[in-house]
Amino acid sequence: MARSLLDIINKWNTDKLFDFLRSQELNLNEEDFLILRNQKISGSSFPLLSKKDLRCQLKVGPAVVLSNLITEINTNIENFKWMYSRYFYIIPFEKWSFDHFERWVLQNYTVPKKEVYARGFFKIIQKIKEDPRTLKEVKEIMLILDKKATLFWV
């Protein structure tokens, strides 16, 4: 079975990740790599970084370039769980809504099209809804969101 770039990157240590970033000709300098190294960024953490995470230490240019690369890596249809699932871990389920999710995504990621993150959102809620371990309260919210998904795609 073919592995996605994300699957491969997730297994990399910091040095291997930096080799990859250098090969992408992103015009990052050694200061940028030093900042990433000091933050202990490795392959498993790199795809999870948001624009906000990157802007904490990096200058705007490198932060935007890396954010765009992360978006490219994560927008593969098979990779939605990596890019957007963080929302479902850090936001209390009572606040989950597509509008809230959309604001969160736009604040944290460079996203090319609404349909990309919308598809990711609705795929994730479908998986949560179908999981037998999901709490009853969460399933009730999932049913509401699922109805909105039907309206969204019609």
Phi, psi and omega per residue, in radians:
M1 nan 2.319 -3.129
A2 -1.245 2.386 3.103
R3 -1.677 2.553 3.106
S4 -1.381 2.876 3.079
L5 -1.019 -0.669 3.121
L6 -1.059 -0.759 3.106
D7 -1.036 -0.700 -3.126
I8 -1.213 -0.837 -3.125
I9 -1.037 -0.682 -3.106
N10 -1.025 -0.393 -3.115
K11 -1.596 -0.101 -3.056
W12 -1.426 2.523 2.961
N13 -1.455 -3.136 -3.073
T14 -1.044 -0.801 -3.104
D15 -1.082 -0.764 3.137
K16 -1.136 -0.704 3.080
L17 -1.059 -0.778 -3.122
F18 -1.131 -0.651 3.061
D19 -1.025 -0.769 3.118
F20 -1.101 -0.826 -3.115
L21 -1.073 -0.699 3.093
R22 -1.107 -0.642 -3.125
S23 -1.224 -0.289 -3.125
Q24 -1.479 -0.041 3.120
E25 0.882 0.990 -3.098
L26 -1.596 0.017 -3.100
N27 1.051 0.645 3.016
L28 -1.477 2.527 3.107
N29 -1.849 3.095 -3.084
E30 -1.113 -0.528 3.078
E31 -1.082 -0.715 3.116
D32 -1.105 -0.771 3.129
F33 -1.153 -0.630 3.105
L34 -1.113 -0.719 3.099
I35 -1.074 -0.805 3.127
L36 -1.103 -0.707 3.125
R37 -1.132 -0.762 3.125
N38 -1.111 -0.485 3.084
Q39 -1.498 0.022 3.103
K40 1.010 0.785 3.118
I41 -1.421 2.196 3.086
S42 -2.178 -3.079 -3.131
G43 -1.053 -0.626 -3.106
S44 -1.292 -0.462 -3.140
S45 -1.646 -0.452 -3.061
F46 -0.967 -0.872 -3.108
P47 -1.165 -0.239 -3.120
L48 -1.598 -0.123 -3.101
L49 -1.211 2.405 3.074
S50 -1.754 2.975 3.055
K51 -0.997 -0.707 -3.129
K52 -1.101 -0.757 3.096
D53 -1.021 -0.794 -3.082
L54 -1.184 -0.644 -3.103
R55 -1.272 -0.241 3.135
C56 -1.076 -0.619 -3.063
Q57 -2.170 -0.613 -3.065
L58 -1.461 2.727 3.021
K59 -1.248 2.882 -3.041
V60 -0.986 -0.834 -3.079
G61 -0.985 -1.013 3.127
P62 -1.067 -0.611 -3.141
A63 -1.124 -0.749 3.135
V64 -1.161 -0.766 3.141
V65 -1.057 -0.817 3.141
L66 -1.182 -0.659 3.109
S67 -1.083 -0.737 3.102
N68 -1.117 -0.717 3.100
L69 -1.101 -0.769 3.125
I70 -1.057 -0.715 3.100
T71 -1.079 -0.781 3.115
E72 -1.041 -0.746 3.141
I73 -1.134 -0.719 -3.022
N74 -1.494 -0.317 -3.057
T75 -1.455 -0.001 2.975
N76 -1.022 2.330 -3.050
I77 -0.890 -0.550 -3.112
E78 -1.391 -0.164 -3.011
N79 -1.837 0.159 -3.103
F80 -0.943 -0.708 -3.060
K81 -1.028 -0.554 -3.117
W82 -1.316 -0.722 -3.029
M83 -1.350 -0.809 -2.945
Y84 -1.844 -0.236 -3.061
S85 -1.156 -0.360 3.126
R86 -0.978 -0.610 3.105
Y87 -0.941 -0.766 -3.051
F88 -1.287 -0.243 3.079
Y89 -1.620 -0.586 -3.018
I90 -1.741 -0.319 -3.133
I91 -1.770 2.245 3.104
P92 -1.007 2.440 -3.025
F93 -1.046 -0.442 3.118
E94 -1.124 -0.387 -3.113
K95 -1.658 -0.123 -3.080
W96 -1.064 2.232 2.989
S97 -2.806 2.780 3.140
F98 -1.143 -0.701 3.136
D99 -1.069 -0.757 3.120
H100 -1.139 -0.772 3.109
F101 -1.031 -0.797 -3.127
E102 -1.041 -0.806 3.095
R103 -1.045 -0.746 -3.135
W104 -1.102 -0.795 3.139
V105 -1.081 -0.845 -3.095
L106 -1.126 -0.498 3.099
Q107 -1.337 -0.517 -2.995
N108 -1.897 -0.282 -3.053
Y109 -2.379 2.732 2.959
T110 -1.638 1.955 -3.020
V111 -2.098 2.255 -3.064
P112 -1.251 -0.713 -3.044
K113 -2.490 2.548 3.127
K114 -1.038 -0.662 -3.101
E115 -1.113 -0.430 3.128
V116 -1.167 -0.945 -3.115
Y117 -1.340 -0.474 3.076
A118 -1.124 -0.788 3.112
R119 -1.062 -0.724 3.108
G120 -1.077 -0.785 3.138
F121 -1.029 -0.881 -3.050
F122 -1.260 -0.519 3.044
K123 -1.166 -0.714 -3.124
I124 -1.178 -0.765 -3.137
I125 -1.142 -0.564 3.085
Q126 -1.099 -0.769 3.128
K127 -1.120 -0.724 3.125
I128 -1.109 -0.773 -3.105
K129 -1.079 -0.645 -3.087
E130 -1.451 -0.230 -3.110
D131 -1.284 2.145 -3.110
P132 -1.143 -0.291 3.139
R133 -1.477 -0.117 -3.108
T134 -1.206 2.332 3.131
L135 -1.095 2.628 -3.134
K136 -0.979 -0.777 -3.118
E137 -1.058 -0.688 3.130
V138 -1.219 -0.718 3.129
K139 -1.060 -0.634 3.110
E140 -1.099 -0.729 3.093
I141 -1.172 -0.659 3.117
M142 -1.072 -0.683 3.110
L143 -1.079 -0.728 3.104
I144 -1.120 -0.807 -3.141
L145 -1.135 -0.623 3.129
D146 -1.114 -0.691 3.087
K147 -1.107 -0.696 3.094
K148 -1.144 -0.585 3.106
A149 -1.090 -0.727 3.124
T150 -1.059 -0.771 3.114
L151 -1.135 -0.652 -3.102
F152 -1.119 -0.743 -3.028
W153 -1.535 -0.112 3.137
V154 -1.348 nan nan
